[in-house]
Structure formats: C-alpha cells, structure tokens
C-alpha cells in the first residue's frame, strides 16, 4: 500500500499557510471582544472582595471597641476641613491591625491610583466609610445604611458597589454623585 503525502518534503505550501493564518485571525476576532467583558467582571469581583475584607475589618474593630464605630477626628466641630486622602488614611490606620491592606482600599477598576500604592507619603482610597455616631451598636441598627460605598462609578454604567451591615453587597446609583461618563464627580 502506498500512502499519499499532503505535505511536500519542504513543509507547508503558501496557500496552506495563508489558510492557517486566516483561521487564527478569525478565532482571535471572535474571542477578543469577550476578553474585555471578562476583565471587567473580574475587576468587579475583586472590588467586592475588597469590600468584604473592609467589612471584616470593621466588624472586628467593632467587637474590640464595644461596638462603637471608629469616630473620625475630622468630623468634630472646630476641626479644619481636610482632604479625602487624610480621612481615608485615618480609617486605614484604624483598621490595618484587622486585615485590610493599602491595596484593599483601592478598587482594581480605578487604575489611575495604582501607581501611588507603594508611596508611604500618599494614601488614596476608592471607598468611603459611613460616619456613624458613638452610640454602641449603631452601625448594626441602621440596616439600610451601607458601611462602605465605592467613591466612583467604575462598574456597570456608573454604579457603585456598597456593603451593608449584614455583609451583602449591592450596586447603587447615587443621584448627582457620578457624571454621565461614569467617573467620579469633580468638586
């Protein structure tokens, strides 16, 4: 029996090579648009993981401090107005012994701030904790008040992730907080 060889001794013909390249180009064209969607979904999942870590940190803090929410010194009467960075850094300092790291305070979708994450003189946050008064257990009594909400609308048409006292995460649109482009509103 003789077998028929489709490949010549030197390799593929030019036509066969072009067909392989065309087939690969079509496959890449079909797969590539889905990649962006999967990347956004992965960033959203990582953002939710950050919020759950912050929730665990706040829960542990509350247990160690008679269920009194951390009282920001920047909210007292007579204090000078401060930047969001200073207040965010203050919350970070309160919770750092309970697990959340500097990276936890930044949403993966907010790429512009990631270059500063290792700068010890600069602290920025994608998340804003709620401010409760010093009444014990108040953070649990307000079940519809989020503990932490995302600062910018980075996910799903400008919606922000928010975590609540029971640990569930919900997407919120806060009127006037976000521009139509989905970025954080400038002051």
HELIX and SHEET records of a PDB file:
HELIX    1   1 UNK A   14  UNK A   64  1                                  51    
HELIX    2   2 UNK A   73  UNK A   75  5                                   3    
HELIX    3   3 UNK A   84  UNK A   95  1                                  12    
HELIX    4   4 UNK A   96  UNK A   98  5                                   3    
HELIX    5   5 UNK A  103  UNK A  105  5                                   3    
HELIX    6   6 UNK A  111  UNK A  116  5                                   6    
HELIX    7   7 UNK A  138  UNK A  141  1                                   4    
SHEET    1   A 4 UNK A 127  UNK A 129  0                                        
SHEET    2   A 4 UNK A 148  UNK A 150 -1                                        
SHEET    3   A 4 UNK A 160  UNK A 163 -1                                        
SHEET    4   A 4 UNK A 169  UNK A 172 -1                                        
END                                                                             
